[in-house]
Amino acid sequence: MYWFYLGLIILLPLYAQFKVKSTYNKYSKVRSTSGMTGAQVARHILDQNGLQNVKVIESQGFLSDHYNPLTKVVALSPHNYREASVAGTAVAAHEVGHAIQDKEAYAFLRFRHRLAPAASLTSNASWVFIMIGLFFSSMNSMLGIGIALLAVGVVFQLVTLPVEFNASSRAMNQIVELGIIRNEEEAHAKKVLSAAAMTYVAAAAVAVLELVRLLLIFTNRD
C-alpha cells in the first residue's frame, strides 16, 4: 500500500507536467486563424471588458504566464506574447480571465490572494515541526502543529482549483464570443486549458494525500 501511495504522489505530478508540456508544444505550433499574437489577444479581451488599466507585458521563462492582481499586469511568456498560435491564444485568454475575476471581485480569487502569504509561510515551516514529530514519537504535539500548518497550504491548493477552472471557462467564453478562434480551434484551445488545469488538480491531490497520511500517523499514535 505504501509503495502504491509513493508511486501515486510521484507519478501524478510528473504525468500532469508531461501532459501540459506535450499539449502546449503541439498547439503552440498551430497558427491561429485570427493571426493575433497572445499579447494582442490579451489586450483585445481586456479592452472589451473595460480593463484598459491592466497592462500586458512579456515575461521570461517557459510558460511563466500569470496575472498579478497587485500590479494589474498580465505577463505572458515570450512565445505566447509574440506568436500567433492556438496555445498562445488560450493561455493569454486564461490569464485575462483572472483579470476579469479581479474586476468582478470573484470570491475564490480574493480568498486565495489573502491566503497566499500565510500558505507560503506555513507550508515551509510545517515540515520543521513534522520532521521533529516523526523522528521523536514522544513529541507528537509537534507533529500536530506541523499538520495544522500544512493544512493551510492544502486549503490554498484546493481554493486554487475553482479559481483556475473559472478563469479557463471565462477564457473560452471570451475567445469564442469575440470571434478570436473559430471551428476546430475551439476544441484545440480546450485541450490546452484542460491540460494546464491538470497540473493544479495533481498538486491538490498530492497535497490532500500527504495531509491524510500524516493525520493517520498522528491519530494512530494517540
C-alpha positions as a printed NumPy array, in Angstrom:
array([[  0.   ,   0.   ,   0.   ],
       [  2.843,   2.365,   0.881],
       [  4.566,   1.8  ,  -2.452],
       [  1.301,   2.453,  -4.291],
       [  0.932,   5.731,  -2.398],
       [  4.538,   6.689,  -3.068],
       [  4.185,   5.918,  -6.767],
       [  0.999,   7.945,  -6.937],
       [  2.413,  11.117,  -5.404],
       [  5.489,  10.892,  -7.654],
       [  3.883,   9.864, -10.936],
       [  0.751,  12.026, -10.784],
       [  2.61 ,  15.372, -10.906],
       [  5.048,  14.01 , -13.493],
       [  2.211,  12.905, -15.754],
       [  0.461,  16.274, -15.344],
       [  3.659,  18.111, -16.305],
       [  4.195,  15.825, -19.292],
       [  0.599,  16.335, -20.424],
       [  0.676,  20.116, -20.235],
       [  4.058,  20.375, -21.991],
       [  3.177,  17.947, -24.777],
       [ -0.241,  19.537, -25.374],
       [  1.181,  23.047, -25.295],
       [  4.045,  22.154, -27.63 ],
       [  1.606,  20.601, -30.09 ],
       [ -0.772,  23.547, -30.288],
       [  1.891,  26.23 , -29.993],
       [  2.857,  25.125, -33.498],
       [ -0.715,  25.565, -34.79 ],
       [ -1.159,  29.103, -36.069],
       [ -4.447,  30.73 , -35.091],
       [ -6.666,  31.831, -37.952],
       [ -7.134,  35.228, -36.319],
       [ -3.409,  35.922, -36.755],
       [ -3.389,  37.643, -33.354],
       [ -0.423,  37.212, -31.047],
       [ -1.047,  36.357, -27.415],
       [ -0.316,  39.966, -26.494],
       [ -2.929,  41.181, -28.978],
       [ -5.468,  38.643, -27.749],
       [ -4.959,  39.705, -24.144],
       [ -5.161,  43.414, -25.   ],
       [ -8.317,  42.928, -27.076],
       [-10.168,  40.958, -24.388],
       [ -9.086,  43.383, -21.676],
       [-10.309,  46.386, -23.671],
       [-13.608,  44.674, -24.446],
       [-14.149,  44.163, -20.72 ],
       [-13.306,  47.712, -19.663],
       [ -9.879,  46.796, -18.311],
       [ -7.764,  49.382, -20.1  ],
       [ -5.875,  49.92 , -16.809],
       [ -4.418,  46.392, -16.954],
       [ -1.071,  46.185, -18.735],
       [  0.175,  43.302, -20.894],
       [  3.901,  42.628, -20.663],
       [  6.365,  39.97 , -21.749],
       [  7.778,  37.755, -19.015],
       [ 10.786,  35.45 , -19.051],
       [ 10.805,  31.662, -18.972],
       [  8.788,  28.788, -20.407],
       [  5.078,  29.007, -19.513],
       [  5.736,  31.791, -16.999],
       [  2.355,  33.348, -17.839],
       [  0.463,  34.871, -14.925],
       [ -1.752,  37.721, -13.751],
       [ -0.676,  39.91 , -10.839],
       [ -3.701,  41.42 ,  -9.054],
       [ -1.49 ,  43.851,  -7.109],
       [  0.15 ,  45.5  , -10.115],
       [ -2.761,  44.812, -12.542],
       [ -0.419,  43.197, -15.048],
       [ -0.909,  40.245, -17.384],
       [  2.521,  38.732, -18.04 ],
       [  2.938,  36.353, -20.976],
       [  5.915,  34.102, -21.732],
       [  7.899,  35.058, -24.864],
       [  6.304,  32.628, -27.327],
       [  2.773,  33.375, -26.169],
       [  3.43 ,  37.098, -26.161],
       [  4.961,  37.296, -29.636],
       [  3.463,  34.416, -31.654],
       [  0.007,  33.801, -33.123],
       [ -0.831,  30.26 , -32.031],
       [ -3.867,  28.426, -30.689],
       [ -1.968,  27.6  , -27.489],
       [ -0.867,  31.198, -27.006],
       [ -4.411,  32.421, -27.576],
       [ -5.781,  30.019, -24.94 ],
       [ -3.115,  30.851, -22.366],
       [ -3.408,  34.616, -22.882],
       [ -7.191,  34.452, -22.575],
       [ -6.86 ,  32.367, -19.405],
       [ -4.659,  34.969, -17.724],
       [ -7.078,  37.703, -18.75 ],
       [ -9.778,  35.532, -17.163],
       [ -8.029,  36.159, -13.848],
       [ -8.058,  39.901, -14.521],
       [-11.806,  39.734, -15.129],
       [-12.2  ,  37.762, -11.895],
       [-10.285,  40.507, -10.117],
       [-12.503,  43.203, -11.601],
       [-15.65 ,  41.346, -10.536],
       [-14.245,  40.576,  -7.065],
       [-14.541,  36.844,  -7.632],
       [-14.73 ,  35.395,  -4.111],
       [-12.342,  32.466,  -4.543],
       [ -9.694,  34.692,  -6.152],
       [ -9.899,  37.185,  -3.297],
       [ -9.715,  34.398,  -0.717],
       [ -6.704,  32.79 ,  -2.431],
       [ -4.912,  36.147,  -2.64 ],
       [ -5.421,  36.774,   1.082],
       [ -4.408,  33.238,   1.961],
       [ -1.243,  33.201,  -0.201],
       [  1.201,  34.866,   2.286],
       [  0.103,  32.604,   5.141],
       [  0.192,  29.5  ,   2.932],
       [  3.731,  30.289,   1.776],
       [  4.949,  30.792,   5.334],
       [  3.194,  27.834,   6.953],
       [  3.978,  25.358,   4.172],
       [  7.708,  25.918,   4.672],
       [  7.571,  25.985,   8.473],
       [  5.263,  22.979,   8.755],
       [  7.922,  20.446,   7.755],
       [ 10.238,  21.5  ,  10.578],
       [  7.562,  20.506,  13.11 ],
       [  6.526,  17.445,  11.099],
       [ 10.063,  16.048,  10.872],
       [ 10.641,  16.561,  14.602],
       [  7.33 ,  14.874,  15.365],
       [  8.054,  11.943,  13.033],
       [ 11.559,  11.277,  14.381],
       [ 10.62 ,  11.632,  18.043],
       [  7.406,   9.765,  18.811],
       [  7.283,  11.345,  22.267],
       [  6.816,  14.747,  20.617],
       [  3.523,  14.011,  18.894],
       [  2.315,  17.528,  19.673],
       [  4.99 ,  18.857,  17.304],
       [  3.598,  16.647,  14.569],
       [  0.132,  18.021,  15.298],
       [  1.377,  21.595,  14.963],
       [  3.091,  20.727,  11.691],
       [ -0.078,  19.133,  10.329],
       [ -2.12 ,  22.199,  11.268],
       [  0.356,  24.462,   9.469],
       [  0.445,  22.169,   6.454],
       [ -3.358,  22.229,   6.287],
       [ -3.237,  25.946,   5.448],
       [ -1.245,  25.139,   2.313],
       [ -3.666,  22.353,   1.408],
       [ -6.595,  24.752,   1.678],
       [ -4.71 ,  27.114,  -0.629],
       [ -4.259,  24.311,  -3.18 ],
       [ -7.953,  23.431,  -3.024],
       [ -9.077,  27.058,  -3.367],
       [ -6.84 ,  27.353,  -6.424],
       [ -8.942,  24.781,  -8.307],
       [-12.16 ,  26.829,  -8.711],
       [-10.059,  29.915,  -9.471],
       [ -8.286,  28.183, -12.345],
       [-11.33 ,  26.356, -13.702],
       [-13.371,  29.554, -13.656],
       [-10.607,  31.503, -15.426],
       [-10.496,  28.855, -18.166],
       [-14.277,  28.978, -18.55 ],
       [-14.156,  32.76 , -18.859],
       [-11.312,  32.446, -21.372],
       [-13.255,  30.106, -23.632],
       [-16.336,  32.328, -23.493],
       [-14.321,  35.395, -24.44 ],
       [-12.354,  33.949, -27.358],
       [-15.475,  32.32 , -28.805],
       [-17.814,  35.291, -28.352],
       [-15.255,  37.762, -29.71 ],
       [-14.536,  35.543, -32.715],
       [-10.869,  35.145, -31.874],
       [-10.994,  31.391, -32.508],
       [-13.131,  29.507, -34.988],
       [-14.339,  25.977, -35.742],
       [-11.907,  23.243, -34.627],
       [ -9.708,  25.808, -32.859],
       [-12.229,  25.81 , -30.027],
       [-11.6  ,  22.12 , -29.303],
       [ -7.842,  22.657, -29.511],
       [ -7.949,  25.585, -27.084],
       [ -9.996,  23.5  , -24.622],
       [ -7.332,  20.783, -24.737],
       [ -4.628,  23.301, -23.857],
       [ -6.606,  24.678, -20.924],
       [ -7.631,  21.213, -19.695],
       [ -4.026,  20.027, -19.72 ],
       [ -2.943,  23.113, -17.783],
       [ -5.716,  22.546, -15.232],
       [ -4.46 ,  19.003, -14.666],
       [ -1.305,  20.355, -13.017],
       [ -3.412,  22.109, -10.368],
       [ -5.545,  19.016,  -9.849],
       [ -2.432,  16.869,  -9.426],
       [ -0.887,  19.313,  -6.954],
       [ -4.088,  19.442,  -4.9  ],
       [ -4.455,  15.654,  -4.928],
       [ -0.879,  15.115,  -3.74 ],
       [ -1.302,  17.746,  -1.011],
       [ -4.506,  16.127,   0.263],
       [ -2.987,  12.628,   0.191],
       [  0.041,  13.756,   2.182],
       [ -2.158,  15.527,   4.728],
       [ -4.315,  12.411,   5.163],
       [ -1.213,  10.217,   5.588],
       [  0.163,  12.462,   8.306],
       [ -3.203,  12.65 ,  10.059],
       [ -3.363,   8.846,  10.138],
       [  0.106,   8.688,  11.68 ],
       [ -0.865,  11.317,  14.252],
       [ -4.142,   9.658,  15.283],
       [ -2.649,   6.153,  15.425],
       [ -0.085,   7.341,  17.97 ],
       [ -2.743,   8.5  ,  20.417]])
